[in-house]
Amino acid sequence: MTIRPLAERDIPAVVDLSLRAWAPVFDSFRRVLGEGIYRNLYPDWSAMQAAAVERVCRDEAMPTWVADHEGRAVGFVAVVHDRQEDEPDSSEIEMIAVDPDHQRRGIAADLIAFAEDRMREHGSRLAVIGTGGDPGHAPARAAYEQAGFTPLPLVRYYKKL
């Protein structure tokens, strides 16, 4: 497996692997939030998420790399630099996903380490990543903590009106 810059031809595969990787997260959201709130927030989660991934992949201000296994994208990571005014000298992992068929092989750890190296090269002194506190995000939280990130629990509340 190698990590290389995202190419235009990778975008469909990255969108596809992301949707498959994040399906358990959206199932978790449905269970935690209940059907009413979930449907209000995510009337068509896969279309919304596909558009978000494609937007990130095409954003020239957000460098994106893929984990390449035998010429095929099996994971990706996108980084944004200097976006947060309240987090000076920081870069953030905006999105990261690994194809479910290739998970639990260290690819996420490799992508995180690669992104951190790019952040250091940029001159950032703080790496940031966010994720959910729901059960569907437990594997992501474990990966980030294993990579040395310190969590700061935040809570967002929803109420159907």
N, C-alpha and C positions, 0 to 999 in steps of 0.2 A: 504494500500500500504506500502511495506517495501522496503528498499534499501539494496542490498546484493551484494557480489562480483559476477562478471560475471562467469558463468560456461560454459563449452564447449557446452552443449546442448542449451544454449541461443543464440549462434552465428547466426544460421539461422533466428531466430525471430528478432534479433537486426538488421541484414542486411535488412530484409524485412521492418520493421518499419521505418528504416532510409530512404530507397528509397521512401516510401510513404510520409514521412515527408518532404523530400527535393525535391520532384517533383515540387512544386510551385517555389522553388528557381531556378531550372534549366529552368523552363518556363520563369521566370523573366530574367535570363541571356540571353535567346534567344531573348526576346523583346528588351533588352537594347543593346546588342552587334550586333544584326542583324544576319541573317542566316549564312553569310560567315565566320565571326569571330567565331561565336558559333560552327559551324561544325568543324572548325579548332581546337578549344580548346577541344571540347567535342563530338567527333565523335560517341561515345556510352556512354553517361553520366552514365546510370544505371550500365553498366558493370564496368566502371571505379570506380564509387562510391562504388559499392558492394565490389570490391577488396580492396579499401582503408579502408572501415569499417572492413572487415575481418582481414586485416593486423594489424589495431589498436587493435582489440580484441585479437589477438594472440601475440601481442608484450609484453613480460614479463616485459619490462622496463616502460610500460605504464599501470598502474593500471586502471581497468575498472569495473564499478558497474552498476547494472540494477535496475530499479524501477520495482518491482514485484507486480503484482495485481493478486491474486488468482492463483499463480503458473506460471504466464506468464509474460515475459518481455514486459513492455509497454513503456520503456524509458531506456536510458543509458547515461553514462558520462564516458569519459576517460581523465586521467590527465597525464601530463608529468612534471617531476621535473628537474630543473637545466639545461635546454637545451639552453637557450638564454644567450650568453655571454654578450650581451648589456642590459640585464635585470637581474642583479644579485639578488640572493636570491628569485627567482621567481619560480612559478609553473604555468602551463598553462592548461586550459581546452582545450584539443586537439579536442574532438568531443563531441557533445551532441545532442540528438534527443528524441522526444516523439512521440509515435504512434498518428497519426491524430485522431483516435477514442477516445483518452484519453487526448487530449490537452485542455487547458483552465480549468484545475482542480488543478493547482499549482504543478504539477509534475516537470516541468522544474525548478521552484524555489526551490523545495526540493532537486533536483539533484545538483543544483548549490551550495546550502548551504552545502550539504554533501561533495561535492568536496572541498569547501573552508576549511571545518574542517580537511579533510585529508591533505591539503596543510599546514595548521598551524601545524599539528602533524609532518609533514616532516621538519618543521623549516623555511618554506618560509615566507617571509615578504611581498610579492607582488603576487597577483593573476592576471593572464592575460587571456584574451579570445579575439579571433578575429572573425570578421564576415564581410559580404559584405554590401555595401552601396546601393545596388539595392532595388527596392520595395519588392522583394521576401524575403529579410532578415529583413524587418521591424519588424515582430513579435520577431525575435531573438534579435534585438537591444533593443526593448522595455523590454524584459525579463532581459537582462544584465544591462540595466540602472536601472530597478526596483530593481535589486539585489545590486545596489550601485557601479557598474563599471562606470568609467569615460571614455567616448569615445575620441579617438584621430583620427580625420578623416585623412585617407590616400587615395590617388587616384592612381589607376593603369590604364594606357592608353593602348589601343590596336588599331592597324591599319592593315588592310588586305593588303598584298603586292601582 
